[in-house]
Amino acid sequence: MIGVDIVKNSRIEEAINRFGDRFLKRIYTPKELEYCNSQEGSIPCLAARWACKEAVLKAFYTEFGVLLRFKEIEVLGNRGKPARVIIHRDGVENILKGREVVVSLSHERDYSVAVACIR
């Protein structure tokens, strides 16, 4: 199953400006925030993770009928390597049954996009 999402980077920036840490802590894990804040431009990094979480949500719900929360989806980056996703939910191993969630993220000046595939 595939999920995809695109987000305008300024939308995430506006949410951060309006809601600050309350928004960041509700959506992102500490590891995600640490990684994105270490990047030259944190907004595209955060926006790409937002898009990735949305893509994973869509794929997961369509495939399994399970609605995840944003904080249950952790998108870990490693400079120069593909991002990976960890699902923090009790019983997720029983839901996935040996399958995995793979993702691809991309961002540029105005937009960030992500694709998630459950295989």
C-alpha positions as CSV (number, residue, x, y, z in Angstrom):
1,M,0.0,0.0,0.0
2,I,1.2,3.5,-0.8
3,G,0.6,6.9,0.8
4,V,1.7,10.3,-0.4
5,D,1.5,13.8,0.9
6,I,2.8,17.2,-0.1
7,V,2.9,20.3,2.1
8,K,3.8,23.9,1.5
9,N,6.8,24.7,3.8
10,S,5.3,28.1,4.8
11,R,2.3,26.3,6.3
12,I,4.6,24.5,8.8
13,E,6.5,27.7,9.4
14,E,3.2,29.6,10.1
15,A,2.1,26.9,12.6
16,I,5.4,27.1,14.4
17,N,5.2,30.9,14.5
18,R,1.6,30.8,15.8
19,F,1.8,27.9,18.3
20,G,5.5,27.5,19.0
21,D,6.7,24.6,21.2
22,R,3.1,23.4,21.7
23,F,2.8,22.6,18.0
24,L,6.3,21.1,17.8
25,K,5.9,18.9,20.8
26,R,2.5,17.7,19.7
27,I,3.7,16.6,16.2
28,Y,7.4,15.8,16.4
29,T,9.5,13.5,18.6
30,P,12.6,14.8,20.4
31,K,14.9,12.9,18.0
32,E,13.1,14.5,15.0
33,L,13.4,18.0,16.5
34,E,17.1,17.4,17.3
35,Y,17.8,16.3,13.7
36,C,15.9,19.1,12.0
37,N,17.3,21.7,14.2
38,S,20.8,20.6,13.3
39,Q,20.0,21.2,9.6
40,E,20.8,24.4,7.8
41,G,17.1,25.0,7.2
42,S,14.9,23.4,9.8
43,I,11.6,24.4,8.2
44,P,11.9,22.2,5.1
45,C,13.1,19.3,7.3
46,L,10.1,19.6,9.6
47,A,7.8,20.0,6.6
48,A,9.2,16.9,5.0
49,R,8.5,15.0,8.2
50,W,5.0,16.3,8.4
51,A,4.4,15.1,4.8
52,C,6.0,11.7,5.7
53,K,3.8,11.3,8.7
54,E,0.7,12.1,6.6
55,A,1.8,9.6,3.9
56,V,2.4,6.9,6.5
57,L,-1.0,7.6,8.1
58,K,-2.7,7.2,4.8
59,A,-0.9,4.0,3.8
60,F,-1.4,2.4,7.3
61,Y,-5.1,3.3,7.5
62,T,-5.8,2.0,4.0
63,E,-3.9,-1.2,4.5
64,F,-4.8,-2.1,8.1
65,G,-7.7,0.2,9.1
66,V,-5.6,1.5,11.9
67,L,-5.4,5.3,12.5
68,L,-2.1,6.3,13.9
69,R,-1.3,9.6,15.7
70,F,1.5,11.9,14.5
71,K,3.7,11.2,17.5
72,E,3.4,7.5,17.0
73,I,5.2,7.9,13.7
74,E,8.9,8.8,14.1
75,V,10.9,9.8,10.9
76,L,14.6,9.4,11.5
77,G,17.1,10.9,9.2
78,N,20.7,10.2,8.7
79,R,22.6,12.7,6.5
80,G,23.2,11.1,3.0
81,K,21.1,8.0,3.7
82,P,17.4,7.3,3.3
83,A,15.0,8.2,6.2
84,R,13.5,5.4,8.1
85,V,10.2,5.2,10.1
86,I,9.6,3.7,13.5
87,I,6.0,3.2,14.6
88,H,5.6,3.7,18.4
89,R,2.4,1.8,19.1
90,D,1.8,-1.2,21.2
91,G,1.2,-4.3,19.1
92,V,2.5,-2.8,15.8
93,E,4.5,-6.0,15.2
94,N,1.3,-8.0,15.1
95,I,-0.3,-5.5,12.7
96,L,2.7,-5.4,10.3
97,K,3.3,-9.2,10.6
98,G,6.8,-9.0,9.2
99,R,6.1,-6.2,6.7
100,E,7.9,-2.9,6.8
101,V,7.2,0.8,6.1
102,V,9.6,2.4,3.7
103,V,9.6,6.1,2.9
104,S,11.1,8.7,0.6
105,L,11.2,12.4,1.4
106,S,12.1,15.4,-0.7
107,H,12.0,19.1,-0.2
108,E,12.8,22.3,-2.0
109,R,12.3,25.9,-1.4
110,D,8.5,26.0,-1.3
111,Y,7.3,22.4,-0.9
112,S,8.0,19.1,0.8
113,V,6.8,15.8,-0.3
114,A,6.9,12.2,1.0
115,V,5.8,8.8,-0.2
116,A,5.3,5.8,2.2
117,C,5.0,2.2,1.1
118,I,4.1,-0.8,3.2
119,R,5.7,-3.8,1.8
